[in-house]
Amino acid sequence: MNIWIAIGATALGCYAVKLAGLLVPAGVLERPVVRRLAALLPVALLAALTAQQTFADGRALVLDARAAGLAAAAVALVLRAPFLVVVGAAVVVTAGVRALGG
């Protein structure tokens, strides 16, 4: 029964956040600070998620094949490769490092 309480509370919380976003006056959303924050926040959250998933294993920091794949993706991005090439490079390098025992 506790799981259903958690699901219900989460659903209500999501609805409340969505409702709060809809109730914000348009004048507030037009402010330059709010616009800049709205543009930068998703990038920062995605970067934090990528770093956490790449360099963390539970409560310890690790440097393994995932880091090599991320480095390969970064190089492909610097070379302005298409998105599928970036993902493919990361996959191939990560698999290669794991196959070599890393």
C-alpha positions, -999 to 999 in steps of 0.1 A, spaced: 0 0 0 29 24 7 39 23 -30 5 36 -41 8 65 -16 42 73 -31 28 71 -67 -2 93 -57 20 119 -40 44 120 -69 15 125 -93 0 153 -72 35 169 -70 39 168 -108 5 183 -113 12 211 -87 45 220 -104 28 221 -139 0 242 -125 25 266 -108 43 270 -142 10 279 -159 0 304 -132 32 325 -136 23 359 -150 36 366 -186 54 397 -174 77 376 -152 86 353 -181 96 383 -203 124 394 -179 159 390 -193 172 372 -163 143 346 -165 149 341 -202 186 336 -197 180 312 -169 155 292 -189 180 289 -217 209 278 -196 193 256 -170 186 226 -193 222 226 -205 235 226 -169 212 199 -158 221 177 -187 258 182 -181 254 173 -144 235 142 -153 261 132 -179 290 137 -154 272 118 -126 264 88 -149 299 88 -163 321 93 -133 301 78 -104 295 43 -93 274 44 -61 292 67 -38 327 64 -54 342 82 -83 355 59 -111 374 64 -143 365 35 -167 354 29 -202 325 53 -199 350 82 -196 368 71 -227 335 70 -246 326 105 -233 360 117 -245 355 102 -279 321 119 -281 337 152 -271 363 149 -298 336 141 -324 316 172 -312 347 194 -315 351 181 -351 315 190 -358 304 155 -365 267 147 -369 248 135 -339 247 98 -349 285 98 -356 290 113 -321 269 86 -305 285 59 -327 320 70 -317 312 69 -280 297 34 -284 326 20 -303 352 35 -281 334 24 -249 330 -12 -263 366 -13 -274 379 -2 -240 357 -28 -223 368 -55 -247 404 -47 -240 398 -52 -203 393 -16 -191 
